[in-house]
Amino acid sequence: MVSALSKNIASDAVGKQVVRSGTSIGANIAEAQGAVSKKEFVYHMNIAKKEARETLFWLRIICEAELISENKLKNLIDENNQIIAILVTIVKTSQKKDNL
């Protein structure tokens, strides 16, 4: 998706942000999977959730600025919303188990 952006200052800036926040989701989930405590697990899953919300923000900026049409981003936005919902559930469930 980022490579489909036109080459200009705004697209470059937004594209870098999407790459950064989007890849951070997976990195934080990997950190959570290697956590040594439930508290550390929840901490990293919360960060992944925040990064997913930030990614959604940047995708919306791309739509609003008409850098890529909303039609072309619909699947990515839907998938991002699903990831957020999954992470919210993981965090809530994990917090309930140990009252974190």
C-alpha positions as CSV (number, residue, x, y, z in Angstrom):
1,M,0.0,0.0,0.0
2,V,2.8,2.4,0.9
3,S,4.5,1.8,-2.4
4,A,1.3,2.9,-4.2
5,L,1.5,6.4,-2.7
6,S,2.6,9.1,-5.0
7,K,6.1,10.4,-4.4
8,N,5.9,13.7,-2.6
9,I,6.7,15.0,0.9
10,A,3.3,14.4,2.4
11,S,3.0,10.9,1.1
12,D,6.5,10.0,2.2
13,A,5.8,11.3,5.7
14,V,2.5,9.5,6.1
15,G,3.9,6.3,4.4
16,K,6.8,6.1,6.9
17,Q,4.3,6.5,9.8
18,V,2.1,3.7,8.5
19,V,5.1,1.4,8.1
20,R,6.4,2.3,11.5
21,S,3.2,1.8,13.4
22,G,2.0,-1.1,11.3
23,T,5.2,-3.1,11.9
24,S,5.2,-2.2,15.6
25,I,2.0,-4.1,16.1
26,G,3.6,-7.4,15.2
27,A,6.9,-6.6,17.0
28,N,4.9,-5.9,20.3
29,I,2.9,-9.1,19.9
30,A,6.1,-11.0,19.5
31,E,7.5,-9.3,22.7
32,A,4.3,-10.2,24.5
33,Q,4.6,-13.8,23.5
34,G,8.1,-13.9,25.1
35,A,7.0,-12.1,28.2
36,V,8.1,-13.5,31.6
37,S,5.0,-12.4,33.4
38,K,1.3,-11.8,32.8
39,K,1.8,-8.1,33.5
40,E,4.5,-7.8,30.9
41,F,2.3,-9.7,28.4
42,V,-0.5,-7.2,29.0
43,Y,1.8,-4.3,28.7
44,H,3.1,-5.3,25.3
45,M,-0.4,-6.2,24.0
46,N,-1.6,-2.8,25.1
47,I,1.2,-1.2,23.1
48,A,0.3,-3.3,20.1
49,K,-3.3,-2.1,20.5
50,K,-2.2,1.5,20.6
51,E,0.0,1.0,17.5
52,A,-3.0,-0.6,15.7
53,R,-5.1,2.5,16.6
54,E,-2.3,4.7,15.3
55,T,-2.1,2.8,12.1
56,L,-5.9,3.3,11.6
57,F,-5.4,7.0,12.2
58,W,-2.8,7.1,9.4
59,L,-5.0,5.1,7.1
60,R,-7.8,7.6,7.7
61,I,-5.4,10.5,6.9
62,I,-4.5,8.8,3.7
63,C,-8.2,8.6,2.8
64,E,-9.0,12.2,3.9
65,A,-6.0,13.6,1.9
66,E,-7.1,11.5,-1.0
67,L,-3.6,10.0,-1.4
68,I,-5.3,6.6,-2.1
69,S,-9.0,6.2,-2.5
70,E,-11.1,4.9,0.4
71,N,-12.3,2.0,-1.8
72,K,-8.7,0.8,-2.3
73,L,-8.1,1.0,1.5
74,K,-11.4,-0.5,2.7
75,N,-10.0,-4.0,3.2
76,L,-6.9,-2.7,5.0
77,I,-9.1,-0.5,7.3
78,D,-11.4,-3.4,8.0
79,E,-8.5,-5.7,8.8
80,N,-7.0,-3.1,11.0
81,N,-10.3,-2.8,12.9
82,Q,-10.4,-6.5,13.4
83,I,-6.9,-6.5,14.8
84,I,-7.9,-3.8,17.2
85,A,-10.9,-5.8,18.3
86,I,-8.8,-8.9,18.8
87,L,-6.2,-7.0,20.9
88,V,-8.9,-5.3,23.0
89,T,-10.3,-8.8,23.8
90,I,-6.9,-10.3,24.6
91,V,-6.0,-7.4,26.9
92,K,-9.4,-7.5,28.7
93,T,-9.3,-11.3,29.1
94,S,-5.8,-11.2,30.4
95,Q,-6.5,-8.5,32.9
96,K,-9.6,-10.3,34.2
97,K,-7.6,-13.5,34.8
98,D,-5.1,-11.9,37.2
99,N,-6.9,-8.6,38.1
100,L,-4.1,-6.6,36.5
